Amino acid sequence: MNQKMMELWKQNKVNPAAGCLPMLIQLRFFSAFTGCCRALSNCAAPVSLGCDLSQADTVWVIPGLNFPLNPLPLIMGATQIWQMRLTPPSPGVDPVQQKMMQYMPLIFLFILYNFSSGLTLYWTVQNLLTIAQMKLTKPATQKLPRPPNRDTAGQEKK
């Protein structure tokens, strides 16, 4: 069955790793970025916005549960969902894979909830810039005139 699946992917020019491979490459930069945030927070002269970007941006801890409330990862998850809704689905994508991609923002929210605020700030700004780029480059859906309804012989139907 897997061999037939690989043949089908080759025939339709589908790369099974196309969705996740860029993310694996980016994860290395995320870990390096976290290290840079920690190094900057240990500087004698603070260059940040007055907060430690190497720590999570906890604004409140829920009493009794000891669960931190971090707003930046929540904003990041919202921008990911917004970006996902703007992105048109790829043609020929398996419905199961489409369903999985709908849950990816929630998975990343769970993974990055207690990461450094510098990393989640970077990802949020990246999402917002991508959304702005999509809005600027993708023209508003406009109603194009429908071509005349023709039959197989090329004659216009009435």
Chimera marker file (.cmm) of the C-alpha trace (Angstrom):
<marker_set name="trace">
<marker id="1" x="0.000" y="0.000" z="0.000" r="1" g="1" b="0" radius="0.5"/>
<marker id="2" x="2.848" y="2.419" z="0.828" r="1" g="1" b="0" radius="0.5"/>
<marker id="3" x="4.520" y="1.746" z="-2.519" r="1" g="1" b="0" radius="0.5"/>
<marker id="4" x="1.256" y="2.539" z="-4.329" r="1" g="1" b="0" radius="0.5"/>
<marker id="5" x="0.934" y="5.690" z="-2.250" r="1" g="1" b="0" radius="0.5"/>
<marker id="6" x="4.468" y="6.775" z="-3.207" r="1" g="1" b="0" radius="0.5"/>
<marker id="7" x="3.680" y="6.103" z="-6.892" r="1" g="1" b="0" radius="0.5"/>
<marker id="8" x="0.527" y="8.193" z="-6.600" r="1" g="1" b="0" radius="0.5"/>
<marker id="9" x="2.499" y="11.037" z="-5.009" r="1" g="1" b="0" radius="0.5"/>
<marker id="10" x="5.089" y="10.865" z="-7.801" r="1" g="1" b="0" radius="0.5"/>
<marker id="11" x="2.402" y="10.918" z="-10.492" r="1" g="1" b="0" radius="0.5"/>
<marker id="12" x="0.714" y="13.955" z="-8.953" r="1" g="1" b="0" radius="0.5"/>
<marker id="13" x="4.008" y="15.652" z="-7.979" r="1" g="1" b="0" radius="0.5"/>
<marker id="14" x="3.163" y="15.764" z="-4.285" r="1" g="1" b="0" radius="0.5"/>
<marker id="15" x="5.920" y="16.128" z="-1.723" r="1" g="1" b="0" radius="0.5"/>
<marker id="16" x="4.839" y="14.454" z="1.550" r="1" g="1" b="0" radius="0.5"/>
<marker id="17" x="7.271" y="16.556" z="3.605" r="1" g="1" b="0" radius="0.5"/>
<marker id="18" x="6.394" y="19.897" z="2.009" r="1" g="1" b="0" radius="0.5"/>
<marker id="19" x="4.212" y="21.033" z="4.914" r="1" g="1" b="0" radius="0.5"/>
<marker id="20" x="6.454" y="20.166" z="7.845" r="1" g="1" b="0" radius="0.5"/>
<marker id="21" x="9.965" y="20.467" z="6.382" r="1" g="1" b="0" radius="0.5"/>
<marker id="22" x="10.130" y="24.287" z="6.512" r="1" g="1" b="0" radius="0.5"/>
<marker id="23" x="9.014" y="24.140" z="10.141" r="1" g="1" b="0" radius="0.5"/>
<marker id="24" x="11.867" y="21.767" z="11.025" r="1" g="1" b="0" radius="0.5"/>
<marker id="25" x="14.347" y="24.181" z="9.479" r="1" g="1" b="0" radius="0.5"/>
<marker id="26" x="12.819" y="27.080" z="11.421" r="1" g="1" b="0" radius="0.5"/>
<marker id="27" x="13.008" y="25.298" z="14.777" r="1" g="1" b="0" radius="0.5"/>
<marker id="28" x="16.805" y="25.659" z="14.780" r="1" g="1" b="0" radius="0.5"/>
<marker id="29" x="16.437" y="29.410" z="14.442" r="1" g="1" b="0" radius="0.5"/>
<marker id="30" x="13.897" y="29.474" z="17.266" r="1" g="1" b="0" radius="0.5"/>
<marker id="31" x="16.315" y="27.789" z="19.645" r="1" g="1" b="0" radius="0.5"/>
<marker id="32" x="19.099" y="30.171" z="18.580" r="1" g="1" b="0" radius="0.5"/>
<marker id="33" x="16.761" y="33.135" z="19.039" r="1" g="1" b="0" radius="0.5"/>
<marker id="34" x="15.912" y="31.954" z="22.547" r="1" g="1" b="0" radius="0.5"/>
<marker id="35" x="19.637" y="31.774" z="23.323" r="1" g="1" b="0" radius="0.5"/>
<marker id="36" x="20.125" y="35.315" z="22.010" r="1" g="1" b="0" radius="0.5"/>
<marker id="37" x="17.291" y="36.564" z="24.234" r="1" g="1" b="0" radius="0.5"/>
<marker id="38" x="18.933" y="34.969" z="27.258" r="1" g="1" b="0" radius="0.5"/>
<marker id="39" x="22.301" y="36.487" z="26.357" r="1" g="1" b="0" radius="0.5"/>
<marker id="40" x="20.787" y="39.959" z="25.924" r="1" g="1" b="0" radius="0.5"/>
<marker id="41" x="18.975" y="39.709" z="29.247" r="1" g="1" b="0" radius="0.5"/>
<marker id="42" x="22.310" y="39.103" z="31.007" r="1" g="1" b="0" radius="0.5"/>
<marker id="43" x="23.920" y="42.238" z="29.531" r="1" g="1" b="0" radius="0.5"/>
<marker id="44" x="25.005" y="45.005" z="31.849" r="1" g="1" b="0" radius="0.5"/>
<marker id="45" x="23.144" y="47.575" z="29.751" r="1" g="1" b="0" radius="0.5"/>
<marker id="46" x="19.579" y="46.451" z="29.080" r="1" g="1" b="0" radius="0.5"/>
<marker id="47" x="18.660" y="46.781" z="25.408" r="1" g="1" b="0" radius="0.5"/>
<marker id="48" x="15.193" y="45.285" z="25.641" r="1" g="1" b="0" radius="0.5"/>
<marker id="49" x="11.921" y="47.089" z="26.201" r="1" g="1" b="0" radius="0.5"/>
<marker id="50" x="12.356" y="46.970" z="29.936" r="1" g="1" b="0" radius="0.5"/>
<marker id="51" x="11.313" y="43.340" z="30.230" r="1" g="1" b="0" radius="0.5"/>
<marker id="52" x="13.167" y="40.072" z="30.069" r="1" g="1" b="0" radius="0.5"/>
<marker id="53" x="12.481" y="38.565" z="26.638" r="1" g="1" b="0" radius="0.5"/>
<marker id="54" x="14.040" y="35.261" z="27.681" r="1" g="1" b="0" radius="0.5"/>
<marker id="55" x="11.194" y="34.561" z="30.109" r="1" g="1" b="0" radius="0.5"/>
<marker id="56" x="7.528" y="33.862" z="29.479" r="1" g="1" b="0" radius="0.5"/>
<marker id="57" x="5.353" y="36.979" z="29.634" r="1" g="1" b="0" radius="0.5"/>
<marker id="58" x="3.313" y="35.901" z="32.629" r="1" g="1" b="0" radius="0.5"/>
<marker id="59" x="0.994" y="38.696" z="33.729" r="1" g="1" b="0" radius="0.5"/>
<marker id="60" x="-0.987" y="36.770" z="36.320" r="1" g="1" b="0" radius="0.5"/>
<marker id="61" x="-1.022" y="33.359" z="37.975" r="1" g="1" b="0" radius="0.5"/>
<marker id="62" x="-4.434" y="31.792" z="38.474" r="1" g="1" b="0" radius="0.5"/>
<marker id="63" x="-4.776" y="31.231" z="42.231" r="1" g="1" b="0" radius="0.5"/>
<marker id="64" x="-5.291" y="27.663" z="43.376" r="1" g="1" b="0" radius="0.5"/>
<marker id="65" x="-4.204" y="26.210" z="40.023" r="1" g="1" b="0" radius="0.5"/>
<marker id="66" x="-0.812" y="27.931" z="39.852" r="1" g="1" b="0" radius="0.5"/>
<marker id="67" x="-1.391" y="28.267" z="36.103" r="1" g="1" b="0" radius="0.5"/>
<marker id="68" x="0.303" y="31.290" z="34.471" r="1" g="1" b="0" radius="0.5"/>
<marker id="69" x="-1.647" y="33.598" z="32.163" r="1" g="1" b="0" radius="0.5"/>
<marker id="70" x="0.583" y="34.454" z="29.193" r="1" g="1" b="0" radius="0.5"/>
<marker id="71" x="-1.154" y="36.791" z="26.715" r="1" g="1" b="0" radius="0.5"/>
<marker id="72" x="1.489" y="36.794" z="23.955" r="1" g="1" b="0" radius="0.5"/>
<marker id="73" x="1.142" y="33.083" z="23.083" r="1" g="1" b="0" radius="0.5"/>
<marker id="74" x="-2.644" y="33.561" z="22.996" r="1" g="1" b="0" radius="0.5"/>
<marker id="75" x="-2.233" y="36.451" z="20.542" r="1" g="1" b="0" radius="0.5"/>
<marker id="76" x="0.188" y="34.305" z="18.535" r="1" g="1" b="0" radius="0.5"/>
<marker id="77" x="-2.379" y="31.501" z="18.339" r="1" g="1" b="0" radius="0.5"/>
<marker id="78" x="-5.065" y="33.955" z="17.210" r="1" g="1" b="0" radius="0.5"/>
<marker id="79" x="-2.826" y="35.341" z="14.441" r="1" g="1" b="0" radius="0.5"/>
<marker id="80" x="-2.006" y="31.802" z="13.318" r="1" g="1" b="0" radius="0.5"/>
<marker id="81" x="-5.702" y="30.969" z="13.071" r="1" g="1" b="0" radius="0.5"/>
<marker id="82" x="-6.306" y="34.215" z="11.150" r="1" g="1" b="0" radius="0.5"/>
<marker id="83" x="-3.429" y="33.434" z="8.786" r="1" g="1" b="0" radius="0.5"/>
<marker id="84" x="-4.692" y="29.874" z="8.290" r="1" g="1" b="0" radius="0.5"/>
<marker id="85" x="-8.167" y="31.134" z="7.347" r="1" g="1" b="0" radius="0.5"/>
<marker id="86" x="-6.704" y="33.530" z="4.770" r="1" g="1" b="0" radius="0.5"/>
<marker id="87" x="-4.579" y="30.853" z="3.136" r="1" g="1" b="0" radius="0.5"/>
<marker id="88" x="-6.490" y="28.974" z="0.438" r="1" g="1" b="0" radius="0.5"/>
<marker id="89" x="-6.364" y="25.176" z="0.682" r="1" g="1" b="0" radius="0.5"/>
<marker id="90" x="-3.942" y="23.494" z="-1.665" r="1" g="1" b="0" radius="0.5"/>
<marker id="91" x="-5.610" y="21.579" z="-4.456" r="1" g="1" b="0" radius="0.5"/>
<marker id="92" x="-5.567" y="17.830" z="-4.035" r="1" g="1" b="0" radius="0.5"/>
<marker id="93" x="-4.835" y="17.879" z="-0.315" r="1" g="1" b="0" radius="0.5"/>
<marker id="94" x="-6.151" y="14.953" z="1.663" r="1" g="1" b="0" radius="0.5"/>
<marker id="95" x="-9.143" y="15.968" z="3.849" r="1" g="1" b="0" radius="0.5"/>
<marker id="96" x="-7.511" y="14.325" z="6.878" r="1" g="1" b="0" radius="0.5"/>
<marker id="97" x="-4.395" y="16.450" z="6.364" r="1" g="1" b="0" radius="0.5"/>
<marker id="98" x="-6.558" y="19.571" z="6.003" r="1" g="1" b="0" radius="0.5"/>
<marker id="99" x="-8.253" y="18.743" z="9.304" r="1" g="1" b="0" radius="0.5"/>
<marker id="100" x="-4.857" y="18.269" z="10.958" r="1" g="1" b="0" radius="0.5"/>
<marker id="101" x="-3.674" y="21.636" z="9.635" r="1" g="1" b="0" radius="0.5"/>
<marker id="102" x="-6.696" y="23.300" z="11.261" r="1" g="1" b="0" radius="0.5"/>
<marker id="103" x="-5.472" y="22.095" z="14.656" r="1" g="1" b="0" radius="0.5"/>
<marker id="104" x="-1.839" y="23.145" z="14.119" r="1" g="1" b="0" radius="0.5"/>
<marker id="105" x="-2.289" y="26.625" z="15.696" r="1" g="1" b="0" radius="0.5"/>
<marker id="106" x="-3.644" y="24.981" z="18.843" r="1" g="1" b="0" radius="0.5"/>
<marker id="107" x="-0.746" y="22.533" z="18.906" r="1" g="1" b="0" radius="0.5"/>
<marker id="108" x="1.762" y="25.375" z="18.562" r="1" g="1" b="0" radius="0.5"/>
<marker id="109" x="-0.072" y="27.355" z="21.231" r="1" g="1" b="0" radius="0.5"/>
<marker id="110" x="0.305" y="24.397" z="23.572" r="1" g="1" b="0" radius="0.5"/>
<marker id="111" x="3.999" y="23.901" z="22.687" r="1" g="1" b="0" radius="0.5"/>
<marker id="112" x="4.992" y="27.585" z="22.840" r="1" g="1" b="0" radius="0.5"/>
<marker id="113" x="2.834" y="28.664" z="25.796" r="1" g="1" b="0" radius="0.5"/>
<marker id="114" x="5.739" y="28.843" z="28.263" r="1" g="1" b="0" radius="0.5"/>
<marker id="115" x="8.505" y="29.662" z="25.756" r="1" g="1" b="0" radius="0.5"/>
<marker id="116" x="10.373" y="32.932" z="25.923" r="1" g="1" b="0" radius="0.5"/>
<marker id="117" x="8.353" y="36.023" z="25.153" r="1" g="1" b="0" radius="0.5"/>
<marker id="118" x="10.959" y="37.041" z="22.562" r="1" g="1" b="0" radius="0.5"/>
<marker id="119" x="10.233" y="33.915" z="20.529" r="1" g="1" b="0" radius="0.5"/>
<marker id="120" x="6.466" y="34.300" z="20.693" r="1" g="1" b="0" radius="0.5"/>
<marker id="121" x="6.798" y="38.021" z="19.898" r="1" g="1" b="0" radius="0.5"/>
<marker id="122" x="8.914" y="37.134" z="16.843" r="1" g="1" b="0" radius="0.5"/>
<marker id="123" x="6.366" y="34.561" z="15.686" r="1" g="1" b="0" radius="0.5"/>
<marker id="124" x="3.423" y="36.934" z="16.258" r="1" g="1" b="0" radius="0.5"/>
<marker id="125" x="5.073" y="39.738" z="14.279" r="1" g="1" b="0" radius="0.5"/>
<marker id="126" x="5.950" y="37.258" z="11.528" r="1" g="1" b="0" radius="0.5"/>
<marker id="127" x="2.299" y="36.145" z="11.375" r="1" g="1" b="0" radius="0.5"/>
<marker id="128" x="1.065" y="39.747" z="11.223" r="1" g="1" b="0" radius="0.5"/>
<marker id="129" x="3.528" y="40.608" z="8.449" r="1" g="1" b="0" radius="0.5"/>
<marker id="130" x="2.460" y="37.525" z="6.490" r="1" g="1" b="0" radius="0.5"/>
<marker id="131" x="-1.200" y="38.490" z="6.903" r="1" g="1" b="0" radius="0.5"/>
<marker id="132" x="-0.433" y="42.041" z="5.708" r="1" g="1" b="0" radius="0.5"/>
<marker id="133" x="1.479" y="40.665" z="2.725" r="1" g="1" b="0" radius="0.5"/>
<marker id="134" x="-1.405" y="38.366" z="1.833" r="1" g="1" b="0" radius="0.5"/>
<marker id="135" x="-3.897" y="41.227" z="2.095" r="1" g="1" b="0" radius="0.5"/>
<marker id="136" x="-1.754" y="43.510" z="-0.095" r="1" g="1" b="0" radius="0.5"/>
<marker id="137" x="-0.784" y="41.006" z="-2.767" r="1" g="1" b="0" radius="0.5"/>
<marker id="138" x="-4.064" y="39.135" z="-3.045" r="1" g="1" b="0" radius="0.5"/>
<marker id="139" x="-6.621" y="41.416" z="-4.662" r="1" g="1" b="0" radius="0.5"/>
<marker id="140" x="-10.064" y="41.553" z="-3.151" r="1" g="1" b="0" radius="0.5"/>
<marker id="141" x="-12.344" y="38.965" z="-4.612" r="1" g="1" b="0" radius="0.5"/>
<marker id="142" x="-14.003" y="40.639" z="-7.509" r="1" g="1" b="0" radius="0.5"/>
<marker id="143" x="-16.850" y="39.408" z="-9.602" r="1" g="1" b="0" radius="0.5"/>
<marker id="144" x="-15.551" y="38.617" z="-13.046" r="1" g="1" b="0" radius="0.5"/>
<marker id="145" x="-17.971" y="38.444" z="-15.950" r="1" g="1" b="0" radius="0.5"/>
<marker id="146" x="-19.007" y="34.850" z="-16.500" r="1" g="1" b="0" radius="0.5"/>
<marker id="147" x="-18.063" y="33.421" z="-19.860" r="1" g="1" b="0" radius="0.5"/>
<marker id="148" x="-21.016" y="32.522" z="-22.066" r="1" g="1" b="0" radius="0.5"/>
<marker id="149" x="-22.430" y="29.062" z="-21.495" r="1" g="1" b="0" radius="0.5"/>
<marker id="150" x="-21.313" y="26.963" z="-24.474" r="1" g="1" b="0" radius="0.5"/>
<marker id="151" x="-22.040" y="23.388" z="-25.456" r="1" g="1" b="0" radius="0.5"/>
<marker id="152" x="-19.424" y="20.920" z="-26.667" r="1" g="1" b="0" radius="0.5"/>
<marker id="153" x="-19.687" y="22.147" z="-30.290" r="1" g="1" b="0" radius="0.5"/>
<marker id="154" x="-18.828" y="25.726" z="-29.229" r="1" g="1" b="0" radius="0.5"/>
<marker id="155" x="-22.338" y="27.069" z="-29.743" r="1" g="1" b="0" radius="0.5"/>
<marker id="156" x="-23.707" y="29.443" z="-27.137" r="1" g="1" b="0" radius="0.5"/>
<marker id="157" x="-26.544" y="27.957" z="-25.095" r="1" g="1" b="0" radius="0.5"/>
<marker id="158" x="-29.655" y="29.971" z="-24.367" r="1" g="1" b="0" radius="0.5"/>
<link id1="1" id2="2" r="1" g="1" b="0" radius="0.2"/>
<link id1="2" id2="3" r="1" g="1" b="0" radius="0.2"/>
<link id1="3" id2="4" r="1" g="1" b="0" radius="0.2"/>
<link id1="4" id2="5" r="1" g="1" b="0" radius="0.2"/>
<link id1="5" id2="6" r="1" g="1" b="0" radius="0.2"/>
<link id1="6" id2="7" r="1" g="1" b="0" radius="0.2"/>
<link id1="7" id2="8" r="1" g="1" b="0" radius="0.2"/>
<link id1="8" id2="9" r="1" g="1" b="0" radius="0.2"/>
<link id1="9" id2="10" r="1" g="1" b="0" radius="0.2"/>
<link id1="10" id2="11" r="1" g="1" b="0" radius="0.2"/>
<link id1="11" id2="12" r="1" g="1" b="0" radius="0.2"/>
<link id1="12" id2="13" r="1" g="1" b="0" radius="0.2"/>
<link id1="13" id2="14" r="1" g="1" b="0" radius="0.2"/>
<link id1="14" id2="15" r="1" g="1" b="0" radius="0.2"/>
<link id1="15" id2="16" r="1" g="1" b="0" radius="0.2"/>
<link id1="16" id2="17" r="1" g="1" b="0" radius="0.2"/>
<link id1="17" id2="18" r="1" g="1" b="0" radius="0.2"/>
<link id1="18" id2="19" r="1" g="1" b="0" radius="0.2"/>
<link id1="19" id2="20" r="1" g="1" b="0" radius="0.2"/>
<link id1="20" id2="21" r="1" g="1" b="0" radius="0.2"/>
<link id1="21" id2="22" r="1" g="1" b="0" radius="0.2"/>
<link id1="22" id2="23" r="1" g="1" b="0" radius="0.2"/>
<link id1="23" id2="24" r="1" g="1" b="0" radius="0.2"/>
<link id1="24" id2="25" r="1" g="1" b="0" radius="0.2"/>
<link id1="25" id2="26" r="1" g="1" b="0" radius="0.2"/>
<link id1="26" id2="27" r="1" g="1" b="0" radius="0.2"/>
<link id1="27" id2="28" r="1" g="1" b="0" radius="0.2"/>
<link id1="28" id2="29" r="1" g="1" b="0" radius="0.2"/>
<link id1="29" id2="30" r="1" g="1" b="0" radius="0.2"/>
<link id1="30" id2="31" r="1" g="1" b="0" radius="0.2"/>
<link id1="31" id2="32" r="1" g="1" b="0" radius="0.2"/>
<link id1="32" id2="33" r="1" g="1" b="0" radius="0.2"/>
<link id1="33" id2="34" r="1" g="1" b="0" radius="0.2"/>
<link id1="34" id2="35" r="1" g="1" b="0" radius="0.2"/>
<link id1="35" id2="36" r="1" g="1" b="0" radius="0.2"/>
<link id1="36" id2="37" r="1" g="1" b="0" radius="0.2"/>
<link id1="37" id2="38" r="1" g="1" b="0" radius="0.2"/>
<link id1="38" id2="39" r="1" g="1" b="0" radius="0.2"/>
<link id1="39" id2="40" r="1" g="1" b="0" radius="0.2"/>
<link id1="40" id2="41" r="1" g="1" b="0" radius="0.2"/>
<link id1="41" id2="42" r="1" g="1" b="0" radius="0.2"/>
<link id1="42" id2="43" r="1" g="1" b="0" radius="0.2"/>
<link id1="43" id2="44" r="1" g="1" b="0" radius="0.2"/>
<link id1="44" id2="45" r="1" g="1" b="0" radius="0.2"/>
<link id1="45" id2="46" r="1" g="1" b="0" radius="0.2"/>
<link id1="46" id2="47" r="1" g="1" b="0" radius="0.2"/>
<link id1="47" id2="48" r="1" g="1" b="0" radius="0.2"/>
<link id1="48" id2="49" r="1" g="1" b="0" radius="0.2"/>
<link id1="49" id2="50" r="1" g="1" b="0" radius="0.2"/>
<link id1="50" id2="51" r="1" g="1" b="0" radius="0.2"/>
<link id1="51" id2="52" r="1" g="1" b="0" radius="0.2"/>
<link id1="52" id2="53" r="1" g="1" b="0" radius="0.2"/>
<link id1="53" id2="54" r="1" g="1" b="0" radius="0.2"/>
<link id1="54" id2="55" r="1" g="1" b="0" radius="0.2"/>
<link id1="55" id2="56" r="1" g="1" b="0" radius="0.2"/>
<link id1="56" id2="57" r="1" g="1" b="0" radius="0.2"/>
<link id1="57" id2="58" r="1" g="1" b="0" radius="0.2"/>
<link id1="58" id2="59" r="1" g="1" b="0" radius="0.2"/>
<link id1="59" id2="60" r="1" g="1" b="0" radius="0.2"/>
<link id1="60" id2="61" r="1" g="1" b="0" radius="0.2"/>
<link id1="61" id2="62" r="1" g="1" b="0" radius="0.2"/>
<link id1="62" id2="63" r="1" g="1" b="0" radius="0.2"/>
<link id1="63" id2="64" r="1" g="1" b="0" radius="0.2"/>
<link id1="64" id2="65" r="1" g="1" b="0" radius="0.2"/>
<link id1="65" id2="66" r="1" g="1" b="0" radius="0.2"/>
<link id1="66" id2="67" r="1" g="1" b="0" radius="0.2"/>
<link id1="67" id2="68" r="1" g="1" b="0" radius="0.2"/>
<link id1="68" id2="69" r="1" g="1" b="0" radius="0.2"/>
<link id1="69" id2="70" r="1" g="1" b="0" radius="0.2"/>
<link id1="70" id2="71" r="1" g="1" b="0" radius="0.2"/>
<link id1="71" id2="72" r="1" g="1" b="0" radius="0.2"/>
<link id1="72" id2="73" r="1" g="1" b="0" radius="0.2"/>
<link id1="73" id2="74" r="1" g="1" b="0" radius="0.2"/>
<link id1="74" id2="75" r="1" g="1" b="0" radius="0.2"/>
<link id1="75" id2="76" r="1" g="1" b="0" radius="0.2"/>
<link id1="76" id2="77" r="1" g="1" b="0" radius="0.2"/>
<link id1="77" id2="78" r="1" g="1" b="0" radius="0.2"/>
<link id1="78" id2="79" r="1" g="1" b="0" radius="0.2"/>
<link id1="79" id2="80" r="1" g="1" b="0" radius="0.2"/>
<link id1="80" id2="81" r="1" g="1" b="0" radius="0.2"/>
<link id1="81" id2="82" r="1" g="1" b="0" radius="0.2"/>
<link id1="82" id2="83" r="1" g="1" b="0" radius="0.2"/>
<link id1="83" id2="84" r="1" g="1" b="0" radius="0.2"/>
<link id1="84" id2="85" r="1" g="1" b="0" radius="0.2"/>
<link id1="85" id2="86" r="1" g="1" b="0" radius="0.2"/>
<link id1="86" id2="87" r="1" g="1" b="0" radius="0.2"/>
<link id1="87" id2="88" r="1" g="1" b="0" radius="0.2"/>
<link id1="88" id2="89" r="1" g="1" b="0" radius="0.2"/>
<link id1="89" id2="90" r="1" g="1" b="0" radius="0.2"/>
<link id1="90" id2="91" r="1" g="1" b="0" radius="0.2"/>
<link id1="91" id2="92" r="1" g="1" b="0" radius="0.2"/>
<link id1="92" id2="93" r="1" g="1" b="0" radius="0.2"/>
<link id1="93" id2="94" r="1" g="1" b="0" radius="0.2"/>
<link id1="94" id2="95" r="1" g="1" b="0" radius="0.2"/>
<link id1="95" id2="96" r="1" g="1" b="0" radius="0.2"/>
<link id1="96" id2="97" r="1" g="1" b="0" radius="0.2"/>
<link id1="97" id2="98" r="1" g="1" b="0" radius="0.2"/>
<link id1="98" id2="99" r="1" g="1" b="0" radius="0.2"/>
<link id1="99" id2="100" r="1" g="1" b="0" radius="0.2"/>
<link id1="100" id2="101" r="1" g="1" b="0" radius="0.2"/>
<link id1="101" id2="102" r="1" g="1" b="0" radius="0.2"/>
<link id1="102" id2="103" r="1" g="1" b="0" radius="0.2"/>
<link id1="103" id2="104" r="1" g="1" b="0" radius="0.2"/>
<link id1="104" id2="105" r="1" g="1" b="0" radius="0.2"/>
<link id1="105" id2="106" r="1" g="1" b="0" radius="0.2"/>
<link id1="106" id2="107" r="1" g="1" b="0" radius="0.2"/>
<link id1="107" id2="108" r="1" g="1" b="0" radius="0.2"/>
<link id1="108" id2="109" r="1" g="1" b="0" radius="0.2"/>
<link id1="109" id2="110" r="1" g="1" b="0" radius="0.2"/>
<link id1="110" id2="111" r="1" g="1" b="0" radius="0.2"/>
<link id1="111" id2="112" r="1" g="1" b="0" radius="0.2"/>
<link id1="112" id2="113" r="1" g="1" b="0" radius="0.2"/>
<link id1="113" id2="114" r="1" g="1" b="0" radius="0.2"/>
<link id1="114" id2="115" r="1" g="1" b="0" radius="0.2"/>
<link id1="115" id2="116" r="1" g="1" b="0" radius="0.2"/>
<link id1="116" id2="117" r="1" g="1" b="0" radius="0.2"/>
<link id1="117" id2="118" r="1" g="1" b="0" radius="0.2"/>
<link id1="118" id2="119" r="1" g="1" b="0" radius="0.2"/>
<link id1="119" id2="120" r="1" g="1" b="0" radius="0.2"/>
<link id1="120" id2="121" r="1" g="1" b="0" radius="0.2"/>
<link id1="121" id2="122" r="1" g="1" b="0" radius="0.2"/>
<link id1="122" id2="123" r="1" g="1" b="0" radius="0.2"/>
<link id1="123" id2="124" r="1" g="1" b="0" radius="0.2"/>
<link id1="124" id2="125" r="1" g="1" b="0" radius="0.2"/>
<link id1="125" id2="126" r="1" g="1" b="0" radius="0.2"/>
<link id1="126" id2="127" r="1" g="1" b="0" radius="0.2"/>
<link id1="127" id2="128" r="1" g="1" b="0" radius="0.2"/>
<link id1="128" id2="129" r="1" g="1" b="0" radius="0.2"/>
<link id1="129" id2="130" r="1" g="1" b="0" radius="0.2"/>
<link id1="130" id2="131" r="1" g="1" b="0" radius="0.2"/>
<link id1="131" id2="132" r="1" g="1" b="0" radius="0.2"/>
<link id1="132" id2="133" r="1" g="1" b="0" radius="0.2"/>
<link id1="133" id2="134" r="1" g="1" b="0" radius="0.2"/>
<link id1="134" id2="135" r="1" g="1" b="0" radius="0.2"/>
<link id1="135" id2="136" r="1" g="1" b="0" radius="0.2"/>
<link id1="136" id2="137" r="1" g="1" b="0" radius="0.2"/>
<link id1="137" id2="138" r="1" g="1" b="0" radius="0.2"/>
<link id1="138" id2="139" r="1" g="1" b="0" radius="0.2"/>
<link id1="139" id2="140" r="1" g="1" b="0" radius="0.2"/>
<link id1="140" id2="141" r="1" g="1" b="0" radius="0.2"/>
<link id1="141" id2="142" r="1" g="1" b="0" radius="0.2"/>
<link id1="142" id2="143" r="1" g="1" b="0" radius="0.2"/>
<link id1="143" id2="144" r="1" g="1" b="0" radius="0.2"/>
<link id1="144" id2="145" r="1" g="1" b="0" radius="0.2"/>
<link id1="145" id2="146" r="1" g="1" b="0" radius="0.2"/>
<link id1="146" id2="147" r="1" g="1" b="0" radius="0.2"/>
<link id1="147" id2="148" r="1" g="1" b="0" radius="0.2"/>
<link id1="148" id2="149" r="1" g="1" b="0" radius="0.2"/>
<link id1="149" id2="150" r="1" g="1" b="0" radius="0.2"/>
<link id1="150" id2="151" r="1" g="1" b="0" radius="0.2"/>
<link id1="151" id2="152" r="1" g="1" b="0" radius="0.2"/>
<link id1="152" id2="153" r="1" g="1" b="0" radius="0.2"/>
<link id1="153" id2="154" r="1" g="1" b="0" radius="0.2"/>
<link id1="154" id2="155" r="1" g="1" b="0" radius="0.2"/>
<link id1="155" id2="156" r="1" g="1" b="0" radius="0.2"/>
<link id1="156" id2="157" r="1" g="1" b="0" radius="0.2"/>
<link id1="157" id2="158" r="1" g="1" b="0" radius="0.2"/>
</marker_set>
